[in-house]
Amino acid sequence: MADNPYASGQDYQFWRRAVSRTEAHLVDPVTHPKFTLSREDRIATAGSCFAQHISKRLGALGFNYFVPEAGTGLSAEECARGQYGVFSARYGNLYTVHQLNQLFGEAMRGEQKHETAWQREDGRFVDPYRPTVAPDGYASPEEVAAAREEHLGFVRKVFTEADIFVFTLGLTEAWRSTEDGAVFPLAPGVAGGAFDETRHEFHNFDIDETRAELAAFLDGLREVNPEVKVLLTVSPVPLIATYEDRHVLVSTTYSKSVLRVAAQAACDASDRVDYFPSYEIITGSPTGGMYFEDDSREVNSVGVAHAMRSFVGAYTEDGGDRADMGLGQEDAEAYQDVAGIICDEEEVDRSVSS
């Protein structure tokens, strides 16, 4: 056979060798991780719901899950109720890259927002940018402002002191203020506040906006923390609802495609930024949808086990000895805490359900 450019290709570059001839639960698409995580590294997380799986498992394995806003002095019940430890700080779900960079600008540059408190139907107030982290709400807008100022102090520690920053990109659809462009995790009126078409608008970020915003965040992060390494993932969880006038499956494909391209562009631009293919592991055709619950949306324990087996194997220094870590196919029961994942997006469904 004559030589051709593919003749010297590796097995992982060919579908038949890397996928067709491999058992579904053994498909591992990580090929060249740029760095590894040691047990001393301070590992911070942020992003959509799926990011919580990484933090939960790394913490259980004895890695240094970095949580500056840990609820010191509170009971375990109070911490769980107040979402302490869900992420490295109580920022709630940061679904879009714009939310992340917006938080960075507020914490590190003191950027202000026009809307600072939303009132709920029960008369209590919530933070518009993390409306679910305080279930009891606050008595006044002043209390919201004080709580946020305290929160931002912990956020600064996340950005300046983390050795590894893991961010899971979740959505491109967002609601934002027409007055200053501030992006909210949920539409006004879903978990506080009231929608006003003169002050609020829907926006679906495109690839150019998303790529530019991610690059801007990474540039800013490097300025305040030059040695930090960033690991990006794309959430495999479909949109719970779309505001676009089209099928939610089509909107899901659009969002995930934009996020995946933006993540790749960021990786290509820096040797300190890498991408972990949790999206591909969970949604790829080899698994035939078996990694989703009956609703075809929530990732089940077996899917999480596969993704985390690949993650630990590729990105931890002792990842080769997976048997000692309880990460085999038979250990999916270790991930039965999937139901405990906090997802603000669920509020959208609840707000319209009878």
C-alpha positions in Angstrom: 0.0 0.0 0.0 1.3 3.4 -0.9 2.3 5.8 1.8 -0.3 8.5 2.7 -0.6 11.1 5.5 -2.6 8.7 7.7 -0.2 5.8 7.4 1.7 6.7 10.6 -1.4 7.6 12.6 -1.9 6.4 16.2 -4.8 4.1 17.1 -6.7 6.9 18.9 -6.9 8.8 15.7 -9.0 6.2 14.0 -12.7 5.5 14.8 -12.5 1.8 14.1 -9.5 1.3 16.4 -10.4 3.8 19.2 -14.1 3.4 19.3 -15.7 0.5 17.3 -13.3 -2.1 18.7 -13.4 -0.7 22.3 -16.0 -1.5 24.9 -18.1 1.6 25.4 -17.1 2.0 29.1 -13.4 1.8 28.2 -13.4 4.5 25.5 -11.0 7.2 26.8 -10.6 10.2 24.5 -7.9 12.0 26.6 -4.6 11.7 24.7 -2.1 14.3 25.7 -2.9 16.1 29.0 -0.9 19.2 29.3 -0.4 18.9 33.1 -1.3 16.8 36.1 -2.8 17.6 39.5 -0.9 16.8 42.6 -2.5 16.3 46.1 -0.9 19.6 47.1 -2.4 21.7 44.3 -5.2 24.0 45.3 -8.0 23.0 42.9 -10.8 25.4 42.5 -14.0 24.9 40.5 -16.7 27.0 39.0 -19.3 26.7 36.2 -22.5 24.7 35.5 -23.9 21.8 37.4 -21.5 19.2 36.0 -18.5 20.8 37.5 -19.7 19.6 40.9 -18.9 16.0 40.0 -15.2 16.8 39.6 -15.0 18.6 42.9 -16.9 15.9 44.8 -14.7 13.1 43.5 -11.4 14.9 43.9 -12.3 15.8 47.5 -13.3 12.2 48.2 -9.9 11.0 46.8 -8.0 13.2 49.2 -7.0 16.0 46.7 -6.9 19.6 47.9 -10.3 20.9 46.8 -9.8 24.6 47.5 -12.8 26.2 49.2 -12.1 29.6 50.7 -15.9 30.2 51.3 -16.4 27.1 53.4 -19.0 28.2 56.0 -16.6 28.0 58.9 -18.5 27.7 62.2 -21.7 26.5 60.6 -23.2 23.1 61.0 -23.1 20.5 58.2 -26.8 21.0 57.7 -26.4 24.8 57.4 -23.5 24.4 55.0 -25.5 22.1 52.7 -28.5 24.4 52.8 -26.4 27.4 52.0 -24.5 25.7 49.2 -21.1 26.0 50.9 -18.6 23.8 49.2 -20.7 23.2 46.1 -18.1 25.3 44.3 -15.0 27.0 45.7 -17.1 30.0 46.6 -20.8 30.5 46.9 -21.3 32.0 43.4 -23.9 29.4 42.4 -24.0 28.2 38.9 -21.9 30.3 36.4 -23.5 29.0 33.3 -22.0 31.4 30.7 -18.5 32.6 30.2 -19.9 36.1 30.5 -21.0 35.4 34.1 -17.5 34.2 34.9 -15.7 37.2 33.5 -18.3 39.5 35.0 -17.6 38.1 38.4 -13.9 38.5 37.8 -14.3 42.1 36.9 -16.4 42.8 40.0 -14.1 40.9 42.4 -10.8 42.0 41.0 -11.5 45.5 39.5 -14.4 46.6 41.6 -16.8 46.9 38.7 -20.3 47.8 39.8 -23.8 46.6 38.6 -27.0 48.6 38.3 -29.3 45.9 39.8 -28.1 44.8 43.3 -31.1 43.1 44.9 -34.3 41.3 43.8 -37.4 41.0 46.0 -39.2 37.7 46.1 -42.9 37.1 46.4 -42.5 36.5 50.1 -41.0 39.9 50.6 -37.4 38.7 51.2 -34.5 39.8 49.0 -32.0 37.8 47.0 -28.8 38.5 45.1 -29.6 38.7 41.4 -26.4 37.0 40.5 -26.7 34.0 42.8 -30.4 34.0 43.7 -30.6 30.5 45.2 -27.6 30.3 47.5 -29.5 31.8 50.5 -32.8 29.9 50.7 -34.2 32.2 53.4 -33.3 35.3 51.5 -32.3 38.6 53.2 -34.4 41.1 55.1 -33.2 44.1 53.0 -31.2 45.2 50.0 -28.5 46.4 52.4 -28.2 42.8 53.8 -27.8 41.5 50.2 -25.0 44.0 49.5 -23.2 43.2 52.7 -23.4 39.4 52.0 -22.1 40.0 48.5 -19.2 42.1 49.7 -18.2 39.3 52.0 -18.6 36.8 49.2 -16.4 38.8 46.8 -13.5 38.6 49.3 -13.6 34.8 49.0 -13.9 35.0 45.3 -10.7 37.0 45.2 -8.9 34.3 47.0 -10.2 31.7 44.5 -8.8 33.7 41.6 -5.5 34.7 43.1 -4.6 31.6 45.1 -5.8 28.6 43.1 -3.2 26.4 41.4 -5.7 24.7 39.2 -8.9 26.4 38.1 -11.6 24.0 36.6 -14.4 25.7 34.7 -17.4 23.9 33.1 -19.0 25.8 30.3 -22.8 25.2 30.3 -24.9 27.6 28.3 -24.9 30.4 25.7 -28.5 31.6 26.4 -28.7 34.3 29.0 -30.8 37.1 30.4 -29.2 40.4 31.0 -29.8 44.0 32.0 -30.3 46.5 29.2 -29.0 49.2 31.5 -25.5 47.9 32.0 -25.3 44.5 30.2 -25.0 42.5 33.5 -25.8 38.9 32.9 -28.0 36.9 35.3 -27.9 33.1 36.0 -31.7 33.0 35.7 -34.3 35.2 34.1 -35.8 37.9 36.4 -39.0 36.5 37.9 -37.9 32.9 38.1 -36.3 32.9 41.5 -36.7 36.6 42.5 -37.3 39.9 41.0 -39.7 40.7 38.2 -39.2 40.7 34.4 -39.4 44.1 32.8 -39.0 44.2 29.1 -37.7 47.8 29.3 -34.9 46.7 31.6 -34.2 43.1 30.7 -33.5 41.2 27.5 -32.7 37.7 26.3 -29.4 37.1 24.5 -27.9 34.1 22.9 -24.1 34.5 22.8 -22.5 33.6 19.5 -19.1 32.0 19.0 -17.2 35.3 18.5 -18.7 36.8 21.7 -18.0 33.6 23.7 -14.5 33.1 22.4 -13.6 36.8 23.1 -15.0 36.7 26.6 -13.2 33.5 27.5 -9.9 34.9 26.2 -10.5 38.1 28.2 -11.1 36.2 31.4 -8.0 34.0 30.9 -5.9 37.1 30.3 -7.2 38.7 33.4 -6.7 35.6 35.5 -3.1 35.3 34.3 -2.4 38.9 35.4 -3.5 38.2 39.0 -2.3 34.6 39.2 0.5 34.0 36.6 1.2 30.3 37.5 -2.5 29.1 37.5 -3.4 26.2 35.2 -6.9 26.1 33.7 -8.9 23.0 32.9 -12.0 23.6 30.7 -14.9 21.2 30.2 -18.3 21.5 28.5 -21.3 20.3 30.4 -23.0 17.3 28.7 -26.3 18.2 30.4 -28.8 19.5 27.8 -30.7 22.8 28.2 -33.7 22.4 30.4 -35.5 25.0 28.3 -34.8 27.4 25.4 -36.2 30.9 24.9 -35.4 30.6 21.2 -38.5 29.8 19.1 -37.2 26.4 18.1 -36.9 22.9 19.5 -34.9 22.6 22.7 -32.7 19.9 21.1 -31.6 22.2 18.3 -30.8 25.0 20.9 -28.8 22.5 23.0 -26.7 21.5 20.0 -26.1 25.2 19.2 -25.0 26.0 22.7 -22.7 23.1 23.2 -21.1 23.6 19.8 -20.3 27.2 20.5 -18.9 26.3 23.9 -16.8 23.5 22.6 -15.3 25.7 19.8 -14.5 28.5 22.3 -12.9 26.0 24.7 -10.7 24.6 21.9 -9.6 28.1 20.9 -8.6 28.9 24.4 -6.6 25.6 24.6 -4.9 26.3 21.3 -3.8 29.7 22.5 -2.0 28.6 25.8 0.0 25.6 27.1 -1.5 26.4 30.5 -5.1 25.8 29.4 -6.4 22.3 28.7 -9.7 20.7 27.8 -11.2 17.6 29.4 -13.7 15.8 27.1 -16.5 15.0 29.6 -19.0 16.2 27.0 -17.7 13.6 24.5 -17.6 10.8 27.0 -21.2 11.2 28.1 -22.9 12.2 24.8 -20.8 10.2 22.3 -22.6 7.6 20.1 -20.7 4.6 21.6 -22.7 4.8 24.8 -26.0 4.9 23.0 -27.5 7.3 25.6 -27.0 4.8 28.4 -25.2 7.5 30.5 -28.5 9.5 30.9 -31.3 9.0 33.3 -34.8 8.3 32.0 -35.4 12.0 31.3 -32.6 11.9 28.7 -31.0 14.9 30.4 -29.5 14.1 33.8 -26.2 12.2 33.8 -26.5 9.0 35.7 -23.9 7.5 38.1 -22.4 5.2 35.5 -21.7 8.1 33.2 -20.1 10.1 36.0 -18.0 7.1 36.9 -16.7 6.8 33.3 -15.9 10.5 33.0 -14.2 10.6 36.4 -12.2 7.4 35.7 -10.8 9.1 32.6 -10.2 12.4 34.4 -8.3 10.8 37.3 -6.3 8.6 35.0 -5.2 11.5 32.8 -4.8 14.4 35.2 -3.6 13.0 38.5 -0.1 11.9 39.3 -1.2 8.5 40.6 -4.0 8.1 38.0 -2.5 4.9 36.6 -3.4 2.9 39.8 -7.2 3.3 39.3 -8.1 0.1 41.2 -6.9 1.6 44.5 -9.1 4.7 43.8 -12.3 2.8 43.5 -12.9 4.1 40.0 -13.6 0.9 38.1 -16.8 0.2 36.2 -18.1 -1.7 39.2 -17.8 1.3 41.5 -20.5 3.4 40.0 -22.3 3.3 43.3 -19.7 5.7 44.6 -21.5 8.3 42.5 -25.0 7.9 43.8 -24.8 11.5 45.1 -25.7 12.6 41.6 -29.1 13.6 43.0 -27.3 16.1 45.3 -26.0 18.2 42.4 -27.2 21.9 42.7 -28.6 23.2 39.4 -30.1 26.7 39.3 -31.5 25.9 35.9 -34.1 23.6 37.5 -35.8 26.7 38.8 -36.9 27.4 35.2 -38.9 24.2 35.1 -40.3 24.6 38.5 -41.4 28.2 37.8 -43.7 27.1 34.9 -44.9 23.7 36.3 -48.4 23.4 37.7 
